C-alpha cells in the first residue's frame, strides 16, 4: 500500500480489487454486496472501515457530492469527473489535470494548495439518447 505500512488483509484486498475492477464509482453498499459474494461473513461496518483506511492510505478516492452517501473510485490518481444530472452516473474524464490551477490558487490566496478537485455536471450520452434510467 502507498504511504503507510498497513497490512493488506483479505477483506481489504478484495475491496480494493472490486473498486479497481469497475469505473462506476460505486457506493459502499454496492462494494459490500460485491465483496459478500466471496466473503459472506463480512460486515458492512468492515467495508466502511476498510474504505476509510484505503482512502487515507491513498489507494482509492472518496467522492462526496453533498448527498447522504459517498461514492468510491479505485483510481487514486487525481483526475476529473462528470456527473449526469439525469441518471446520477459518474464518469471519469480523460482531461489533463490543470496543475497551474494549484499555483494560481496559491498565489491569489496566500495558501499552500497541494491539489484540487473539479467536477463537471450535465447530461450523459445515454440520457441524451433516451437510454438513461427513469
CORNOR-V168753 format. One record per pair of residues at least 12 apart in sequence whose C-alpha atoms are under 6 Angstrom apart, sorted by the first residue. I is the first residue (numbers start at 0). GAP is how many residues later the second one is. If there is no record, write none. Layout:
i: (I I)
gap: (GAP GAP)
//
This chain:
i: (1 2 11 18 19 24 24 24 25 25 26 58 59 59 59 59 60 60 79 79 79 80 80 81 81 81 82 83 83 83 83 84 84 86 86)
gap: (55 54 38 55 54 46 47 48 45 46 44 17 13 14 15 16 12 15 13 38 39 12 38 37 38 39 38 37 38 39 40 37 38 45 46)
//
